[in-house]
Amino acid sequence: MDDNVEQSDPVAVLEGQVWALAAVVATLRETGTGSLEEALAADPVRTAVLEAAGVVRRDGEKVIAASVLQLGPAAANVASARLSSMRQAVAAAGGEAVPGWDAQGDDVLVDQGRASAGTGHALATRVVPALSGLADRLALPGSRVLDIGTGTAALALALAQDLPHVHVTGIDYLERAVRLARRELDTAGPGPADRVEVRHQDAVDLRERDLYDLVWLPAPFLSQDVLDACLPHVAAALTAGGWLVAGTNAAPREPLLAAVAEWTAARNGGSALTSHRMSRALGDLGFQDLRRIPTVPGGPVLVAGRRPDRAASASHHADER
């Protein structure tokens, strides 16, 4: 018997990659509550899988990990995101054919929500200070942030924790997610959670004007039709000079990853919108100071744009005439 038969079977290789991903997720979860060194030492056989997958390598007695494992406190959030994706893959393999987030179990929604907490902290501590005038706006009592597709409100709560003067409104079209969000906020207790409100609302029905200083828009979780319909309303809901920050997919270079991105977007009722397409859409709406902000390697790319103030907007329309 040829010893290389199994190794040449692409399905067997894919199955091995699933287990390698499981090893990564398990290690990340343990890193979130301890140290990477402890997680690697705790299960040498699992670490051997990581080594075979190229995620870690040995230099003598020392084990050197790839950057994906060197995330510190953010490791638990990344683990939750990967775990959510794996749960969805298992559901697809089991024949669950109903698309959309409303078909996902509570455990998937909670995992995805916990993953978004890291995005909220990154927005508050790294992105907000980098956007002109935004930190000053959000330091004022009564400043407001809109979290579209709030899910279980983990991102909204993270923003409230890091930005002590803001009031965060989270909206979601999925009523069950809003119920889970209210439960999570109740569990969080008094404090920042008091400055977070959630409501059952579709982004296309947003009609508030000149209210929010910052809007977070997770584009991969919205369909292309919803994005096209809601973006003008989102722009109108911003204060003059306010910022929209949109999460977008990194454009996969590998054909397999590109195909998977399209499949998962279709199953979940979302989109595989890239940062370049989002930038064009915001430019068409008159947003200024457009910029793309990478996150972790292979992770989402943030697209930020500033709504022009009234004088600049009036001048722009006069020039067009």
PyMOL commands that set and color helices and strands:
alter all, ss='L'
color gray80, all
select helices_A, chain A and resi 10-33+36-42+44-52+67-69+72-93+101-103+106-130+134-138+154-162+175-188+192-195+203-205+219-221+224-237+255-267+275-284+310-320
alter helices_A, ss='H'
color red, helices_A
select strands_A, chain A and resi 56-59+62-65+144-148+167-172+196-200+212-218+238-248+288-294+301-306
alter strands_A, ss='S'
color yellow, strands_A
deselect
rebuild
show_as cartoon
